[in-house]
Amino acid sequence: MATVTEEFRYLAKELSELYQKRKELAKDIIFKEDKLRKLGLMLEFVDNLEEKLDDECDGSDGFQEQEV
């Protein structure tokens, strides 16, 4: 049977390891959230660009091209 001191040390070590894992997970979460945010902004930009190009090709931007 383990003494109180041994059990205390064992639990303290486990707790320390869990805190380290939590710290690593938090960093990973922050990194992935940031990457998702950047990708979302890129997708939004591309969607807006596609929409603008479609509008220009359709001539629905209010300007008509004139043949010379």
N, C-alpha and C positions, 0 to 999 in steps of 0.2 A: 504494500500500500504506500502511495506517495505521501510525502510529508506536505504540509501546507506550503512551505517555502518552495518545494519542487513544483507543486501545482501552480503556485503564483507565477513562477518563472516561465513555466510552459504556456500558461494563458497569456502572459505579457508578450511572449515571443509571437504567439499566434495573432494576437491583436495587432502587433507591430507589422506583421506580414500582411494582414488584411488592410491596414491603413495604407501600406505601400501599394497594394493592388488597386485600392480605391483611387489613389493619387494618379496611377497610370491610366486607369479607366477614365478619370475626369479629363486628363490631357487628350486622350483618344476621342472622347466625346466632343470636346471643344474643337479639335482639329477637323473632325468630320462635319460638325455643324457649320464651321467656317467654309469648308470646301463645298458643302451643299448650297450655302448662301451664294457663293461666287458662281457656281454652276447655274443656279436659278437666275441670277442677274444676266449671265451670258445667254441663257435660253430666252429670256424676256427681250434682250437686245436683238437677237436673231429673229424672233417672231415679229418685232416691230419693223425690222429692216425688210423682212419678207413682205409684210403688209404694205409698206411704203413702195416697194418695187412693184408689187402687183397693181397698186393704185396707179403708178406711173405708166405701166404697160397698158392698162385699161383706158388711160386718158381721163380718169375720173378725178384727177387732181385739180381740175378747173382750168387747165391750160391745154390748148389744142396745138398740135404740131402743124406747121404750115409747110407745104411743099414749095420749093423754089423752082 
